Structure formats: structure tokens, C-alpha cells
Amino acid sequence: MKKVRQIAIRALAVALVGLIAAPLFAQVPPHLRDYPLATRKASGDLVGPMFNGWIKNPDNSVTMIFGFVNRNREEIVDIPLGPNNFIEPAMFDGAQPTHFPVYSRRGFIGIQERGVFAVTVPPEMAGTEVIWTLKHEGYSYSIPGRATSTAYEMSAGEQALGSLNPTIRFDMDGEVSIDRQGFYAESITASVGKPVTLTAYAQDRGNRSDYEELEQTIFPLGTEWIMHRGPARPDFSSEKITGRDRAKANEGMSDWTTVQTEATFWEAGEYIIRLRVDNFEAPDSKFDNQCCWSNAYIPVTVTP
């Protein structure tokens, strides 16, 4: 009798769950009802903005960091700035990418591209939400960047073993980047089909002096050239290098590393090329943990 009662109670519980779940399911928009279990499409799927976190700066301004996810298995998506790709308030619009490659990474990151760009909200606008909207293939997603949750708060300081964002320069006497927001170099000109050399200089800023257990004082940097905006993806002679200049790193040299590639553009127009420099070879620096890399950007005008 006791066993029969247990079975009856379990059956009632299942029925109640069904009664509750059915109305909730009906409230979900039709195109999202099967989303969690849906197979990723080769093309025609969504591209969504992502808010990666925020950093409070010494002057009480706030830097908000954004990335994206392209759910397509194969389709590389381009969404021009405008009604399908915009940021509000409008004063921050224009920093975002228009080119969304397909990524397939292991672990927690998966298909995400993190830390693509950042915007800084001045102290007098404290509490302002920065909202990035992307629309593609009938999908529309808006992600708010807000400095309200400590779960999304990040640090620009030293990591557990002294890692810091690397430094990037395009001119040894010019401006430097040590964060995701970076800076824009002076525009250069190129011609369709003719390679143009892109040059930068990078340096590891990590503080290893307090960590005697580390065999290296400097870890080799990784670099990647990425199309941020433009009408057609260019070819790069050296697109991505992981752990470049290992010999220098092992010798403990802190000299600047020359970062260079040849870019060949196949369509005229206005481009922005992003350079990401990382020190993921260090034990306390990983893409998953939003540390440690810096961005810098090169505008390129390509003529016929």
C-alpha cells in the first residue's frame, strides 16, 4: 500500500510540473521555444552582442567591455553600422565591429569572441546603461552594459602572478594601448590587390619580480590581426602568432617586439583592422578569464 501511495504522489508531481510548464512554454516566443536544444545552423542563425564586464577607473569613469557570439557554424556575418547595428546612447555608437567571424573554442568560451571593443562612460554619467543592439536574419538582441553587478566587475591591476595587459604602440614616440578600448592609429592608404605592411610594437608589462618561483620574467606575446570593420575580409600574411619571440622571453629581455603583417585588400572602401596582443603564455593569463590582452586599431582607406 505504501508503495502504491509513493507512485501516486510521483505521478501527481509530474502532472503538476506539466501543468505549470505548458503555460510557461506558451509564453516563450515561437522562434525561441526550441532554442536551447536546437542544432546550430550552417547559416541564417543569429549574431548576438555580449557584455563582458566593467572596470571602475581611478577618475570614477567606467569602462564597459563587449564581445559577440555568431551562432552559425559556417556563415561569416557582416552587419553595417546603422539600424541593425547600433549603440545607445548615440555618443558611444561607432566603436563596435561590423564583421562577425565564426569561432569554435574549447572550454567555457566556446563560440564567443570576447573583449572586441570597450567604451568609457565619464564620471558625470555614472549609472548610464550602454546598450548594443544587433539584428540579423529576423533575430534582434540588445545587451545592456551596466556597472551595477559586482559579478561583472573586472580589475585592470596585476593578476595572481603579476600579469598585466601588454602595451601596444604604432609609433615608438606615440600613443600606447594597455586595455581593450585601445586607440586608433592615423589612417593609412592602400590599393586593391597590392599588399600593404601593417606595423606595431608590443611589450609585456607583467611584474614578475615578486614571484621567484617563475622561471621566466617575461612571457612570449601572442598577436592577432582581425578585421573589425570593412566591406570584405583582407588576407594577412601573418594573421595570428602564438608565443612569438620565445627566445627573447627566455632570455628575460624586455625590449619591444615588432609586430608586422602584410594585408591585401580585395575591395575598395573604409576598413578598421584590430590588433590584439596577449600574454596567454603566462600561467595567470587566459582568454577565458578576460586577461590579459590589449587592443589597438588601424583605419585603412583602400582605393581601386
Protein Blocks (a to p, Z undefined) as FASTA:
>chain_A
ZZmmmmmmmmmmmmmmmmmmmmmmmmpcfklmmmmmpccdfbhpacddddfbdcddfkop
acdddddddfbfklccdddedjkoccddfklgojacfbdcddddehjllmacehkbccdd
dfklgoiacdddddeehiacddddddfbfklpccfbdcfkopacddddfbfklccdfbfk
lpadddddddehiacddddddddfbdfklmmkbmbfbdcdddddddfbdjbdcddfblba
ghiaklmmmnopabdcddddddddfbecddddddddddfkbmkbcfklopacdddddddd
ddZZ
